[in-house]
Amino acid sequence: MRINADFSQRAVIRPENYRWVDSPMPGVERMMFDRIGDEVARATSLVRYAPNSRFSAHVHSGGEEFFVLEGEFGDEHQIYPAGTYVRNPIGSQHSPRVGAQGCVIFVKLHQFDKDDDAKIVIATRNADWPLQHSPGFEEMPLHQFRNERVALIRWAPNTPYGEHGHEGGEEIFVIDGCFYDEHGAYPAGSWVRYPDRSHHNDFTRDEGALLYVKSGHLPAAE
């Protein structure tokens, strides 16, 4: 299976484009943003767990990164409420289980550098916003390894960012609000991937925006 598998191309999926598909486990559905492979795949997805559902025990042979968007996700290690960012390194394993709330998580699989072995759990709703690059932009760093950077960005309403490029590419999931660029609007739930060395000019309007942003991790343009 190949979905948005050409990383030299800009890719956009908004909530009106969602197509949920069943996973092998009852009560667990996926909305696939990009994918290379079948059940074991390099993948970026939303995963929606019905209340009191489970997923079978599995090993993260390429690592797992996720952000809890709604409800509470859990496994044999702990409970992860909405707003939690987690990295499970290569070779880790768990058995997901979800309580009465159900949950929705944004997940990236098989995308770790082989030397990136950090186990990370951050409850972002209780964490500080330590960086302010310019008025209207706050950043909460979540992880950095070599060229890859992961952060939350809190973007004030009616604030331009301006023309800029993406060395190593950039990937955005809109957690809340909406941002805009010369190509259109990206409301909450939108996923956008900008290829290596691409450029755009983005800004917010009255809604402001809260974004998950990963940069520097996409294949270099030839």
N, C-alpha and C positions, 0 to 999 in steps of 0.2 A: 504494500500500500504506500502511495506517495501523495501527500497533501501539502501544498505550498512548499515543495521540496527544492525549488530553485532559489538559493539564498542570494543570488544576484538581483532578484526582483523584489520590489516593494510589495508587501502583502497586507491586506486590511480585512478584518471581519468585525462587523458590528452586531449588536444583539438581534436585529431583524434578520440576520443571515444565519443564526444558530440552527443547527440540525443535530439534535441529540440522538445518540445511538446507544443501544444496550451493550454493556460489558458482559463478560462471561458469568458474572455473579448477579443474582437477582437483586433488584433495587439499586443498582449502581449503573449510572449512565455517563456517557462522555460526549463532550463537544470538542471536536478535534480542530486545532488551529494549524498546526503543522505536524507532519508524521512521515517517517521513513522506516518502514518495517511493518510487521503484522502485530501479533499480540505483544511480543517483545520488540520495542521500537525506540528510536530517537523521536521523542514526541513532546509537543506542547499542547495542553488540553485544559478544559474545565472538567472536573469530575463531580457529579451530583449524587450524593448518597441519600437514599430515602431514610426516614426514621428507623432506628433499630436494625440497620443493615450492616453487613460485614463484607470484607474482601479476603480472599484466601492468603495465607502466609506466602511471602515472596522475598527474594533477594534482589537488592538494587545493584545489578551487575554493571551499570553505568552511572550510578548515583541518582538521587531523587531530590528535587527542590520543590517546595510548595508553599503557598500562602493561603490561609483560611479566610475565605470571603464571607461566609455565612455559617451560622450554627456552631457546632463543636465537632472536630475530628478527634479520633482517639486511636490508640493502639495499646499494646501491653506495657509500653514505657510510660505514657502519660496522656493527659487530655490537652488538646490544643484549641482554645477558643478562637472565635473570629478575631482577625488581626494578628495572628501568630505566623511568623516566618520560620520555616524549618529547612535545614539541609541534612540529608541522610547520605553519608559518603558511600563510595563504591564498596561493595561487599557487605553493607549493612542489611538487615532484614527486619520485617515486622509483619503483624497481622492486623490490618485496619479494622476498627469497629466504631460504630456511630450510635449515639443514644437517641433519645426521643425527639431531639431538635432536628435531626438530619444535618447535613452540611453541604456546602459547595466549596471546592478548593481549586485554585489555579496551580497546575502541576507541570514541571519540566523534568523529563526522564532521559537518561543516557546522554547527558551533555556535560559531564564533569571531565576536567583534566585528570589524568591518571594519578597525578601527584597532589591533587587537591583533596585532602582527607579530613577537612574540618567538619565536625558535627556542630551544628548551630541551631539554637532555638531562641527566638526573640519575640517577646510579647510587645508588639509595636504600640499598642494602645496605652501602655504604661511607660514607654521609653521617651527619652529626650530627643529633640530635634537640634543636633549640635551645630549644623552648618547652615549659614545663610550666605549664599553666593552673591546675591544682589537683592534689593528691596522686592519683596513679593515671592521669593523662592527660598524654601526651607528644605533641607535634605537630611534624611536619616540613613546613613550607610548601613547596609545589611551584610555585605560580604565583598571581599576583593581578593582575587588571586591572579597574578600576572596581569594580563590585559583586561580580564573580565571584572566588571564592577556591577554590583547590584545595590539599589537604593530605593527608598520611598521618596517621592518629591511632593511637597505640598505647595501648590501654586495658587497665589492669591487671585481674586477676580480682576478682570480687565487689565491684565499684565502681559506685555509682549516679551517674548524671549529673543526674537530676531533671527536673522539668517545664520545658520550654523551647519557644520558638517558632522558626519559620523564615521570617524576612523575606527574600523572594526565593527561597524554596524551598531544599530540600537533597536531594542525591542521594548514596547510599552504595553502594559495592560492598565486600562482606566478603572480604578477602583471606585471613584466617586467623582461627580461633576462632569465636566466636558472640556476638552481642549480642541483647538482648531489650527489648521495650516492652510496653505494655498490650495490644497486638494480637497478640503472639506472639514466636517465636524466629526468628533470622536467622543460620543457620550459614554457614560458608565457602562462597563461590560465590553467595550471595544478593545480589540487587540490589533496592534500595528507593528510591522517589522520593516525597518529602514535598512537597506543593504549597505555594505562597506563603501565608504567615500560618497555616499549620497548626501544631499543637502535639502533642508526645508526651512520654512519661516513660520514659527508657531506662536500661538497666543491664547489667552483665555478671554472669556466674556463674563457676564454677571455670575455664572455658576462657580467659577474657580475650578480646581481639579486636584484630585489625589491620585498619584500614579505610582505603579511599580515600574521601575526602569532597569533594564539590563543593557550594558553596552560593552563594546570591545570583544565580543565573543563569537562574531559571525565570520565565516571564511573570507579571506582577503580577495578583493577583486583582482582579476588577472589583466 
